[in-house]
């Protein structure tokens, strides 16, 4: 506390001393007041001029800066306006495209609805037909089997296959369980009975017999042409060993040479033609070829060619071979049996069930055609409805395009 009091007292003393000095200074220099006022005013004027010049320079700089900024802002505003116009034009184009796509979508939806209606109609038709589809298929299958039975019967004369096909047709008609088909089934059973009454022909067995006879041709012996046969006048004289008998030996050698060079054999009948040596090979090959022709005529049911071939074989065997030989006799007996055996049957000229089935199938086809004709007007009506809706869609597209252009023209002035 004492220290603070001392410091306060010192400060008061110092303050009083400074005030006294100021009073003394003012009292000593009273003459320089005017000069100091002029200097102060000049300084104030200079300060004011400096401040005014600075302010003017600053304001001019700010004005130029603001003008440049204003110009840049105007250019940016123009660019923004141009971008706005381009974006507006693009937006209008997109809007028009969107409207056109919307119209196409509406058109496609209408077409989809039309197709859905058509599909529904087809489904109803299919549902109506599917109930009778199985019966139609069975009827067509029976008709096909009967036609195939006729072809096998008249072209191939295959009675067994024809009967089996007719039985298959009868079973197909039985699955339909339709009382109106009883007449057709009765005709099929009559045809089966008529074919079953025909005598069966074993064509395969006939062909095998002909092939066996062709293999037996080499076992046949020629008649009147024995290579080991004895001559008419046999010379049993022997040649002597003495030189004095050279004349007799020469005549004997000459006679032996002539006997071996020319051989004369006896024949009871002169009507049978003679064969040259080693010509029997061609005869046997001709007989084999005739038997082969006969075997090929069997599956083709060529009765005339079959009979002619067997007659030629029988004639050649009787003319050139020994008929007293057991092999030749058995061969000729087999040929005679084959000549008597028929290779064709007396086939019926027609099948009763074939005409009845054809009439029934034609009736079924007419019924299907009438069902299709009744279903076609609905499809025509759907197409007409689609055609009437199409012009309205086109008009709407044109209206939307014109509205899009008007909006684009009106927006541009607002941006400016």
C-alpha beads as a LAMMPS data file, in Angstrom:
LAMMPS data file: protein, C-alpha beads

416 atoms
415 bonds

1 atom types
1 bond types

-500.0 500.0 xlo xhi
-500.0 500.0 ylo yhi
-500.0 500.0 zlo zhi

Masses

1 110.0

Atoms # bond

1 1 1 0.000 0.000 0.000
2 1 1 2.817 2.370 0.791
3 1 1 4.494 1.586 -2.504
4 1 1 1.338 2.371 -4.460
5 1 1 0.955 5.618 -2.690
6 1 1 4.533 6.560 -3.546
7 1 1 4.043 5.764 -7.220
8 1 1 0.880 7.821 -7.383
9 1 1 2.599 10.743 -5.834
10 1 1 5.473 10.509 -8.314
11 1 1 3.057 10.413 -11.224
12 1 1 1.270 13.495 -9.950
13 1 1 4.538 15.320 -9.654
14 1 1 5.596 14.337 -13.178
15 1 1 2.224 15.438 -14.586
16 1 1 2.451 18.782 -12.989
17 1 1 5.949 19.243 -14.312
18 1 1 4.834 18.455 -17.915
19 1 1 1.928 20.852 -17.690
20 1 1 4.203 23.549 -16.480
21 1 1 6.594 22.961 -19.377
22 1 1 3.754 23.273 -21.920
23 1 1 2.603 26.505 -20.419
24 1 1 6.093 27.787 -20.574
25 1 1 6.468 26.773 -24.223
26 1 1 3.275 28.449 -25.211
27 1 1 4.280 31.511 -23.384
28 1 1 7.710 31.581 -24.950
29 1 1 6.710 31.131 -28.689
30 1 1 3.521 33.096 -29.344
31 1 1 4.769 34.629 -32.660
32 1 1 4.698 31.323 -34.922
33 1 1 0.910 30.561 -34.732
34 1 1 0.046 32.019 -38.167
35 1 1 2.811 30.147 -39.951
36 1 1 1.867 26.872 -38.383
37 1 1 -1.803 27.417 -39.418
38 1 1 -0.862 27.966 -43.080
39 1 1 1.306 24.924 -43.082
40 1 1 -1.421 22.895 -41.500
41 1 1 -4.000 24.085 -43.995
42 1 1 -1.619 23.376 -46.899
43 1 1 -0.963 19.954 -45.541
44 1 1 -4.698 19.406 -45.130
45 1 1 -5.307 20.525 -48.718
46 1 1 -2.589 18.239 -49.995
47 1 1 -4.011 15.398 -47.982
48 1 1 -7.472 16.104 -49.318
49 1 1 -6.173 16.257 -52.897
50 1 1 -4.265 13.052 -52.417
51 1 1 -7.283 11.377 -50.944
52 1 1 -9.492 12.717 -53.788
53 1 1 -7.027 11.555 -56.469
54 1 1 -6.806 8.172 -54.856
55 1 1 -10.524 7.972 -54.641
56 1 1 -10.872 9.020 -58.299
57 1 1 -8.286 6.497 -59.432
58 1 1 -9.881 3.815 -57.346
59 1 1 -13.322 4.613 -58.650
60 1 1 -12.116 4.630 -62.288
61 1 1 -10.360 1.311 -61.792
62 1 1 -13.435 -0.163 -60.178
63 1 1 -15.608 1.243 -62.968
64 1 1 -13.434 -0.340 -65.701
65 1 1 -13.319 -3.559 -63.736
66 1 1 -17.069 -3.554 -63.342
67 1 1 -17.561 -2.829 -67.044
68 1 1 -15.321 -5.749 -68.041
69 1 1 -17.080 -7.976 -65.596
70 1 1 -20.400 -6.769 -66.971
71 1 1 -19.291 -7.590 -70.525
72 1 1 -18.135 -11.077 -69.481
73 1 1 -21.398 -11.607 -67.658
74 1 1 -23.317 -10.521 -70.741
75 1 1 -21.342 -12.924 -72.931
76 1 1 -21.885 -15.726 -70.433
77 1 1 -25.560 -14.820 -70.316
78 1 1 -25.715 -15.001 -74.115
79 1 1 -23.987 -18.369 -74.073
80 1 1 -26.343 -19.582 -71.394
81 1 1 -29.275 -18.319 -73.451
82 1 1 -27.929 -20.181 -76.504
83 1 1 -27.449 -23.324 -74.464
84 1 1 -30.964 -22.925 -73.128
85 1 1 -32.277 -22.667 -76.677
86 1 1 -30.374 -25.758 -77.807
87 1 1 -31.484 -27.671 -74.739
88 1 1 -35.028 -26.526 -75.305
89 1 1 -34.854 -27.690 -78.928
90 1 1 -33.441 -31.026 -77.837
91 1 1 -36.110 -31.297 -75.215
92 1 1 -38.751 -30.572 -77.833
93 1 1 -37.236 -33.225 -80.119
94 1 1 -37.119 -35.689 -77.266
95 1 1 -40.688 -34.821 -76.413
96 1 1 -41.791 -35.391 -79.996
97 1 1 -39.866 -38.675 -80.128
98 1 1 -41.383 -39.679 -76.840
99 1 1 -44.839 -38.924 -78.186
100 1 1 -44.170 -40.870 -81.373
101 1 1 -42.772 -43.786 -79.382
102 1 1 -45.766 -43.613 -77.118
103 1 1 -48.008 -43.808 -80.169
104 1 1 -46.060 -46.746 -81.522
105 1 1 -46.313 -48.403 -78.128
106 1 1 -50.050 -47.813 -78.153
107 1 1 -50.209 -49.249 -81.660
108 1 1 -48.182 -52.283 -80.596
109 1 1 -50.448 -52.736 -77.593
110 1 1 -53.446 -52.670 -79.893
111 1 1 -51.767 -55.194 -82.163
112 1 1 -50.941 -57.312 -79.137
113 1 1 -54.539 -57.213 -78.063
114 1 1 -55.614 -58.235 -81.561
115 1 1 -53.109 -61.084 -81.600
116 1 1 -54.207 -62.162 -78.152
117 1 1 -57.787 -62.287 -79.389
118 1 1 -56.669 -64.288 -82.395
119 1 1 -54.702 -66.634 -80.149
120 1 1 -57.730 -67.069 -77.959
121 1 1 -59.818 -67.861 -81.020
122 1 1 -57.234 -70.364 -82.182
123 1 1 -57.114 -71.897 -78.731
124 1 1 -60.867 -72.281 -78.708
125 1 1 -60.685 -73.831 -82.173
126 1 1 -57.876 -76.108 -81.072
127 1 1 -59.855 -77.100 -77.985
128 1 1 -62.819 -77.857 -80.228
129 1 1 -60.704 -79.832 -82.664
130 1 1 -58.558 -81.623 -80.055
131 1 1 -61.570 -83.536 -78.823
132 1 1 -61.986 -85.009 -82.302
133 1 1 -58.276 -85.007 -83.138
134 1 1 -57.638 -88.522 -81.868
135 1 1 -60.578 -89.880 -83.814
136 1 1 -59.455 -88.108 -86.956
137 1 1 -55.978 -89.527 -86.541
138 1 1 -57.296 -93.058 -86.026
139 1 1 -59.556 -92.715 -89.058
140 1 1 -56.668 -91.491 -91.226
141 1 1 -54.485 -94.309 -89.923
142 1 1 -57.120 -96.897 -90.807
143 1 1 -57.495 -95.408 -94.301
144 1 1 -53.714 -95.512 -94.810
145 1 1 -53.526 -99.148 -93.680
146 1 1 -56.296 -100.225 -96.038
147 1 1 -54.603 -98.439 -98.952
148 1 1 -51.282 -100.091 -98.111
149 1 1 -53.056 -103.465 -97.946
150 1 1 -54.371 -102.888 -101.481
151 1 1 -50.877 -101.993 -102.742
152 1 1 -49.293 -105.071 -101.137
153 1 1 -52.083 -107.201 -102.556
154 1 1 -52.084 -105.994 -106.156
155 1 1 -48.452 -104.958 -106.632
156 1 1 -46.596 -107.546 -104.553
157 1 1 -49.373 -110.172 -104.171
158 1 1 -48.433 -110.416 -100.511
159 1 1 -51.609 -111.763 -98.955
160 1 1 -50.159 -112.201 -95.449
161 1 1 -49.063 -108.560 -95.147
162 1 1 -52.335 -107.347 -96.633
163 1 1 -54.346 -109.326 -94.054
164 1 1 -52.235 -107.977 -91.177
165 1 1 -52.713 -104.396 -92.423
166 1 1 -56.487 -104.893 -92.639
167 1 1 -56.514 -106.224 -89.093
168 1 1 -54.568 -103.146 -87.929
169 1 1 -57.126 -100.892 -89.650
170 1 1 -59.972 -102.716 -87.897
171 1 1 -58.280 -102.297 -84.508
172 1 1 -57.822 -98.532 -85.176
173 1 1 -61.514 -98.166 -85.956
174 1 1 -62.380 -100.186 -82.847
175 1 1 -60.488 -97.651 -80.679
176 1 1 -62.718 -94.852 -81.985
177 1 1 -65.790 -96.517 -80.439
178 1 1 -68.063 -94.967 -83.060
179 1 1 -71.256 -96.869 -83.970
180 1 1 -71.341 -95.187 -87.383
181 1 1 -68.207 -97.129 -88.370
182 1 1 -69.779 -100.569 -88.040
183 1 1 -70.443 -100.813 -91.779
184 1 1 -66.783 -100.063 -92.540
185 1 1 -65.586 -102.610 -89.989
186 1 1 -67.946 -105.212 -91.451
187 1 1 -66.493 -104.573 -94.921
188 1 1 -62.936 -104.890 -93.551
189 1 1 -63.760 -108.246 -91.952
190 1 1 -65.280 -109.456 -95.248
191 1 1 -62.102 -108.479 -97.069
192 1 1 -60.024 -110.329 -94.480
193 1 1 -62.156 -113.447 -94.938
194 1 1 -61.876 -113.313 -98.734
195 1 1 -58.112 -112.988 -98.583
196 1 1 -57.784 -115.767 -96.003
197 1 1 -59.701 -118.098 -98.361
198 1 1 -57.030 -117.718 -101.044
199 1 1 -54.565 -120.587 -101.392
200 1 1 -51.112 -119.691 -100.217
201 1 1 -48.138 -119.869 -102.544
202 1 1 -44.661 -120.588 -101.225
203 1 1 -42.647 -118.390 -103.551
204 1 1 -39.561 -118.638 -101.355
205 1 1 -39.692 -122.427 -101.511
206 1 1 -40.028 -122.306 -105.295
207 1 1 -36.951 -120.072 -105.583
208 1 1 -34.974 -122.412 -103.330
209 1 1 -35.952 -125.417 -105.486
210 1 1 -34.837 -123.613 -108.643
211 1 1 -31.491 -122.740 -107.073
212 1 1 -31.036 -126.369 -106.012
213 1 1 -31.723 -127.569 -109.558
214 1 1 -29.163 -125.084 -110.874
215 1 1 -26.571 -126.672 -108.582
216 1 1 -27.484 -130.170 -109.857
217 1 1 -26.879 -129.392 -113.540
218 1 1 -23.265 -130.596 -113.342
219 1 1 -24.466 -134.033 -112.164
220 1 1 -26.425 -134.696 -115.371
221 1 1 -24.879 -137.161 -117.855
222 1 1 -24.920 -136.563 -121.582
223 1 1 -26.580 -139.172 -123.747
224 1 1 -24.618 -140.962 -126.557
225 1 1 -21.413 -138.985 -125.942
226 1 1 -19.192 -141.073 -123.670
227 1 1 -15.580 -140.096 -123.863
228 1 1 -14.525 -143.553 -122.663
229 1 1 -16.642 -145.450 -125.189
230 1 1 -15.091 -148.220 -127.288
231 1 1 -14.710 -147.833 -131.076
232 1 1 -16.777 -149.785 -133.609
233 1 1 -13.953 -152.099 -134.805
234 1 1 -11.320 -152.571 -132.180
235 1 1 -7.843 -153.685 -133.404
236 1 1 -6.330 -156.208 -131.016
237 1 1 -3.352 -157.095 -133.162
238 1 1 0.050 -156.536 -131.506
239 1 1 3.225 -155.412 -133.221
240 1 1 5.886 -158.123 -133.535
241 1 1 9.479 -157.560 -132.592
242 1 1 11.126 -159.045 -135.697
243 1 1 12.548 -156.873 -138.439
244 1 1 11.179 -159.131 -141.148
245 1 1 7.605 -158.171 -140.185
246 1 1 8.178 -154.489 -140.714
247 1 1 5.464 -154.256 -143.371
248 1 1 2.830 -155.833 -141.112
249 1 1 3.954 -153.673 -138.208
250 1 1 3.727 -150.546 -140.353
251 1 1 0.182 -151.373 -141.496
252 1 1 -0.849 -152.152 -137.922
253 1 1 0.608 -148.845 -136.689
254 1 1 -1.182 -146.969 -139.446
255 1 1 -4.507 -148.582 -138.610
256 1 1 -4.018 -147.811 -134.886
257 1 1 -3.220 -144.215 -135.691
258 1 1 -6.293 -143.876 -137.900
259 1 1 -8.482 -145.515 -135.265
260 1 1 -7.319 -143.009 -132.645
261 1 1 -7.546 -140.060 -135.024
262 1 1 -11.137 -140.748 -136.192
263 1 1 -13.566 -142.429 -133.812
264 1 1 -16.892 -143.810 -135.006
265 1 1 -19.556 -144.640 -132.432
266 1 1 -22.964 -146.145 -132.819
267 1 1 -26.171 -144.138 -132.213
268 1 1 -29.634 -145.600 -132.194
269 1 1 -31.495 -142.367 -133.048
270 1 1 -30.249 -139.890 -135.634
271 1 1 -32.784 -137.151 -134.585
272 1 1 -30.777 -136.151 -131.527
273 1 1 -28.279 -133.385 -132.409
274 1 1 -24.651 -134.059 -131.720
275 1 1 -22.419 -131.887 -129.564
276 1 1 -18.840 -131.096 -130.317
277 1 1 -16.275 -132.054 -127.663
278 1 1 -16.225 -129.740 -124.623
279 1 1 -19.441 -128.008 -125.773
280 1 1 -21.488 -129.433 -122.888
281 1 1 -20.127 -126.614 -120.662
282 1 1 -22.091 -123.991 -122.633
283 1 1 -25.184 -126.193 -122.528
284 1 1 -25.034 -126.478 -118.756
285 1 1 -24.493 -122.717 -118.378
286 1 1 -27.517 -122.017 -120.598
287 1 1 -29.629 -124.304 -118.417
288 1 1 -28.424 -122.482 -115.291
289 1 1 -29.267 -119.105 -116.838
290 1 1 -32.779 -120.302 -117.672
291 1 1 -33.275 -121.518 -114.118
292 1 1 -32.014 -118.160 -112.839
293 1 1 -34.497 -116.314 -115.091
294 1 1 -37.283 -118.529 -113.750
295 1 1 -36.282 -117.805 -110.125
296 1 1 -36.259 -114.051 -110.827
297 1 1 -39.718 -114.282 -112.427
298 1 1 -41.224 -115.811 -109.259
299 1 1 -41.202 -112.684 -106.977
300 1 1 -42.226 -110.536 -109.933
301 1 1 -45.180 -112.850 -110.646
302 1 1 -44.219 -113.142 -114.343
303 1 1 -45.966 -116.409 -115.103
304 1 1 -45.264 -116.458 -118.834
305 1 1 -41.487 -115.970 -118.439
306 1 1 -41.471 -118.582 -115.673
307 1 1 -43.217 -121.217 -117.809
308 1 1 -41.097 -120.500 -120.912
309 1 1 -37.849 -120.834 -118.941
310 1 1 -38.851 -124.176 -117.384
311 1 1 -40.062 -125.542 -120.758
312 1 1 -36.727 -124.632 -122.361
313 1 1 -34.820 -126.369 -119.543
314 1 1 -36.959 -129.501 -119.867
315 1 1 -36.492 -129.599 -123.652
316 1 1 -32.706 -129.220 -123.457
317 1 1 -32.344 -131.870 -120.764
318 1 1 -34.450 -134.411 -122.727
319 1 1 -32.522 -133.668 -125.940
320 1 1 -28.920 -133.747 -124.728
321 1 1 -28.838 -135.765 -121.529
322 1 1 -29.430 -139.387 -120.702
323 1 1 -33.024 -139.740 -119.558
324 1 1 -32.390 -143.226 -118.174
325 1 1 -29.962 -141.843 -115.587
326 1 1 -31.543 -141.470 -112.101
327 1 1 -30.178 -137.941 -111.655
328 1 1 -31.686 -136.826 -114.956
329 1 1 -35.024 -138.472 -114.124
330 1 1 -35.218 -136.738 -110.721
331 1 1 -34.221 -133.458 -112.356
332 1 1 -36.998 -133.707 -114.959
333 1 1 -39.565 -134.687 -112.303
334 1 1 -38.696 -131.566 -110.282
335 1 1 -39.009 -129.402 -113.417
336 1 1 -42.457 -130.888 -114.171
337 1 1 -43.646 -130.229 -110.599
338 1 1 -42.430 -126.633 -110.752
339 1 1 -44.216 -126.127 -114.103
340 1 1 -47.502 -127.212 -112.521
341 1 1 -47.019 -125.006 -109.456
342 1 1 -48.599 -121.502 -109.912
343 1 1 -46.716 -118.391 -108.882
344 1 1 -49.675 -115.966 -108.975
345 1 1 -53.040 -115.915 -107.231
346 1 1 -56.474 -114.914 -108.395
347 1 1 -56.551 -111.664 -106.468
348 1 1 -59.799 -109.754 -105.856
349 1 1 -60.214 -106.736 -108.087
350 1 1 -61.165 -104.394 -105.221
351 1 1 -61.519 -104.079 -101.468
352 1 1 -64.969 -103.151 -100.202
353 1 1 -63.595 -101.297 -97.175
354 1 1 -61.388 -99.016 -99.294
355 1 1 -64.233 -97.076 -100.943
356 1 1 -66.167 -96.767 -97.672
357 1 1 -63.158 -95.384 -95.822
358 1 1 -62.406 -92.881 -98.609
359 1 1 -65.957 -91.521 -98.387
360 1 1 -65.729 -91.225 -94.588
361 1 1 -62.360 -89.394 -94.778
362 1 1 -63.738 -86.948 -97.371
363 1 1 -66.671 -86.229 -95.069
364 1 1 -64.293 -85.598 -92.171
365 1 1 -62.254 -83.163 -94.292
366 1 1 -65.379 -81.246 -95.326
367 1 1 -66.359 -80.875 -91.672
368 1 1 -62.937 -79.450 -90.806
369 1 1 -63.119 -77.001 -93.704
370 1 1 -66.514 -75.737 -92.584
371 1 1 -65.139 -75.186 -89.065
372 1 1 -62.264 -73.163 -90.473
373 1 1 -64.635 -71.052 -92.575
374 1 1 -66.713 -70.196 -89.515
375 1 1 -63.611 -69.143 -87.593
376 1 1 -62.237 -66.919 -90.368
377 1 1 -64.851 -64.063 -90.031
378 1 1 -63.695 -63.391 -86.464
379 1 1 -60.130 -62.922 -87.662
380 1 1 -61.371 -60.593 -90.420
381 1 1 -63.251 -58.469 -87.873
382 1 1 -60.110 -58.172 -85.740
383 1 1 -58.120 -57.003 -88.754
384 1 1 -60.779 -54.426 -89.603
385 1 1 -60.693 -53.085 -86.040
386 1 1 -56.922 -52.775 -86.244
387 1 1 -57.205 -50.949 -89.567
388 1 1 -59.708 -48.474 -88.122
389 1 1 -57.511 -47.762 -85.115
390 1 1 -54.428 -47.054 -87.227
391 1 1 -55.580 -43.668 -88.751
392 1 1 -56.427 -42.285 -85.317
393 1 1 -52.954 -43.169 -84.100
394 1 1 -51.381 -41.363 -87.071
395 1 1 -53.477 -38.239 -86.456
396 1 1 -52.486 -38.231 -82.798
397 1 1 -48.824 -38.471 -83.796
398 1 1 -49.172 -35.503 -86.129
399 1 1 -50.957 -33.445 -83.442
400 1 1 -48.227 -34.197 -80.933
401 1 1 -45.528 -33.187 -83.422
402 1 1 -47.214 -29.844 -84.145
403 1 1 -47.712 -29.154 -80.429
404 1 1 -44.019 -29.843 -79.819
405 1 1 -42.970 -27.276 -82.438
406 1 1 -45.260 -24.583 -80.989
407 1 1 -43.884 -25.042 -77.486
408 1 1 -40.342 -24.718 -78.763
409 1 1 -41.148 -21.418 -80.505
410 1 1 -42.816 -19.966 -77.448
411 1 1 -40.065 -20.878 -75.017
412 1 1 -37.290 -19.151 -76.979
413 1 1 -38.597 -15.527 -76.506
414 1 1 -38.973 -16.101 -72.801
415 1 1 -35.300 -16.997 -72.530
416 1 1 -34.281 -13.870 -74.458

Bonds

1 1 1 2
2 1 2 3
3 1 3 4
4 1 4 5
5 1 5 6
6 1 6 7
7 1 7 8
8 1 8 9
9 1 9 10
10 1 10 11
11 1 11 12
12 1 12 13
13 1 13 14
14 1 14 15
15 1 15 16
16 1 16 17
17 1 17 18
18 1 18 19
19 1 19 20
20 1 20 21
21 1 21 22
22 1 22 23
23 1 23 24
24 1 24 25
25 1 25 26
26 1 26 27
27 1 27 28
28 1 28 29
29 1 29 30
30 1 30 31
31 1 31 32
32 1 32 33
33 1 33 34
34 1 34 35
35 1 35 36
36 1 36 37
37 1 37 38
38 1 38 39
39 1 39 40
40 1 40 41
41 1 41 42
42 1 42 43
43 1 43 44
44 1 44 45
45 1 45 46
46 1 46 47
47 1 47 48
48 1 48 49
49 1 49 50
50 1 50 51
51 1 51 52
52 1 52 53
53 1 53 54
54 1 54 55
55 1 55 56
56 1 56 57
57 1 57 58
58 1 58 59
59 1 59 60
60 1 60 61
61 1 61 62
62 1 62 63
63 1 63 64
64 1 64 65
65 1 65 66
66 1 66 67
67 1 67 68
68 1 68 69
69 1 69 70
70 1 70 71
71 1 71 72
72 1 72 73
73 1 73 74
74 1 74 75
75 1 75 76
76 1 76 77
77 1 77 78
78 1 78 79
79 1 79 80
80 1 80 81
81 1 81 82
82 1 82 83
83 1 83 84
84 1 84 85
85 1 85 86
86 1 86 87
87 1 87 88
88 1 88 89
89 1 89 90
90 1 90 91
91 1 91 92
92 1 92 93
93 1 93 94
94 1 94 95
95 1 95 96
96 1 96 97
97 1 97 98
98 1 98 99
99 1 99 100
100 1 100 101
101 1 101 102
102 1 102 103
103 1 103 104
104 1 104 105
105 1 105 106
106 1 106 107
107 1 107 108
108 1 108 109
109 1 109 110
110 1 110 111
111 1 111 112
112 1 112 113
113 1 113 114
114 1 114 115
115 1 115 116
116 1 116 117
117 1 117 118
118 1 118 119
119 1 119 120
120 1 120 121
121 1 121 122
122 1 122 123
123 1 123 124
124 1 124 125
125 1 125 126
126 1 126 127
127 1 127 128
128 1 128 129
129 1 129 130
130 1 130 131
131 1 131 132
132 1 132 133
133 1 133 134
134 1 134 135
135 1 135 136
136 1 136 137
137 1 137 138
138 1 138 139
139 1 139 140
140 1 140 141
141 1 141 142
142 1 142 143
143 1 143 144
144 1 144 145
145 1 145 146
146 1 146 147
147 1 147 148
148 1 148 149
149 1 149 150
150 1 150 151
151 1 151 152
152 1 152 153
153 1 153 154
154 1 154 155
155 1 155 156
156 1 156 157
157 1 157 158
158 1 158 159
159 1 159 160
160 1 160 161
161 1 161 162
162 1 162 163
163 1 163 164
164 1 164 165
165 1 165 166
166 1 166 167
167 1 167 168
168 1 168 169
169 1 169 170
170 1 170 171
171 1 171 172
172 1 172 173
173 1 173 174
174 1 174 175
175 1 175 176
176 1 176 177
177 1 177 178
178 1 178 179
179 1 179 180
180 1 180 181
181 1 181 182
182 1 182 183
183 1 183 184
184 1 184 185
185 1 185 186
186 1 186 187
187 1 187 188
188 1 188 189
189 1 189 190
190 1 190 191
191 1 191 192
192 1 192 193
193 1 193 194
194 1 194 195
195 1 195 196
196 1 196 197
197 1 197 198
198 1 198 199
199 1 199 200
200 1 200 201
201 1 201 202
202 1 202 203
203 1 203 204
204 1 204 205
205 1 205 206
206 1 206 207
207 1 207 208
208 1 208 209
209 1 209 210
210 1 210 211
211 1 211 212
212 1 212 213
213 1 213 214
214 1 214 215
215 1 215 216
216 1 216 217
217 1 217 218
218 1 218 219
219 1 219 220
220 1 220 221
221 1 221 222
222 1 222 223
223 1 223 224
224 1 224 225
225 1 225 226
226 1 226 227
227 1 227 228
228 1 228 229
229 1 229 230
230 1 230 231
231 1 231 232
232 1 232 233
233 1 233 234
234 1 234 235
235 1 235 236
236 1 236 237
237 1 237 238
238 1 238 239
239 1 239 240
240 1 240 241
241 1 241 242
242 1 242 243
243 1 243 244
244 1 244 245
245 1 245 246
246 1 246 247
247 1 247 248
248 1 248 249
249 1 249 250
250 1 250 251
251 1 251 252
252 1 252 253
253 1 253 254
254 1 254 255
255 1 255 256
256 1 256 257
257 1 257 258
258 1 258 259
259 1 259 260
260 1 260 261
261 1 261 262
262 1 262 263
263 1 263 264
264 1 264 265
265 1 265 266
266 1 266 267
267 1 267 268
268 1 268 269
269 1 269 270
270 1 270 271
271 1 271 272
272 1 272 273
273 1 273 274
274 1 274 275
275 1 275 276
276 1 276 277
277 1 277 278
278 1 278 279
279 1 279 280
280 1 280 281
281 1 281 282
282 1 282 283
283 1 283 284
284 1 284 285
285 1 285 286
286 1 286 287
287 1 287 288
288 1 288 289
289 1 289 290
290 1 290 291
291 1 291 292
292 1 292 293
293 1 293 294
294 1 294 295
295 1 295 296
296 1 296 297
297 1 297 298
298 1 298 299
299 1 299 300
300 1 300 301
301 1 301 302
302 1 302 303
303 1 303 304
304 1 304 305
305 1 305 306
306 1 306 307
307 1 307 308
308 1 308 309
309 1 309 310
310 1 310 311
311 1 311 312
312 1 312 313
313 1 313 314
314 1 314 315
315 1 315 316
316 1 316 317
317 1 317 318
318 1 318 319
319 1 319 320
320 1 320 321
321 1 321 322
322 1 322 323
323 1 323 324
324 1 324 325
325 1 325 326
326 1 326 327
327 1 327 328
328 1 328 329
329 1 329 330
330 1 330 331
331 1 331 332
332 1 332 333
333 1 333 334
334 1 334 335
335 1 335 336
336 1 336 337
337 1 337 338
338 1 338 339
339 1 339 340
340 1 340 341
341 1 341 342
342 1 342 343
343 1 343 344
344 1 344 345
345 1 345 346
346 1 346 347
347 1 347 348
348 1 348 349
349 1 349 350
350 1 350 351
351 1 351 352
352 1 352 353
353 1 353 354
354 1 354 355
355 1 355 356
356 1 356 357
357 1 357 358
358 1 358 359
359 1 359 360
360 1 360 361
361 1 361 362
362 1 362 363
363 1 363 364
364 1 364 365
365 1 365 366
366 1 366 367
367 1 367 368
368 1 368 369
369 1 369 370
370 1 370 371
371 1 371 372
372 1 372 373
373 1 373 374
374 1 374 375
375 1 375 376
376 1 376 377
377 1 377 378
378 1 378 379
379 1 379 380
380 1 380 381
381 1 381 382
382 1 382 383
383 1 383 384
384 1 384 385
385 1 385 386
386 1 386 387
387 1 387 388
388 1 388 389
389 1 389 390
390 1 390 391
391 1 391 392
392 1 392 393
393 1 393 394
394 1 394 395
395 1 395 396
396 1 396 397
397 1 397 398
398 1 398 399
399 1 399 400
400 1 400 401
401 1 401 402
402 1 402 403
403 1 403 404
404 1 404 405
405 1 405 406
406 1 406 407
407 1 407 408
408 1 408 409
409 1 409 410
410 1 410 411
411 1 411 412
412 1 412 413
413 1 413 414
414 1 414 415
415 1 415 416
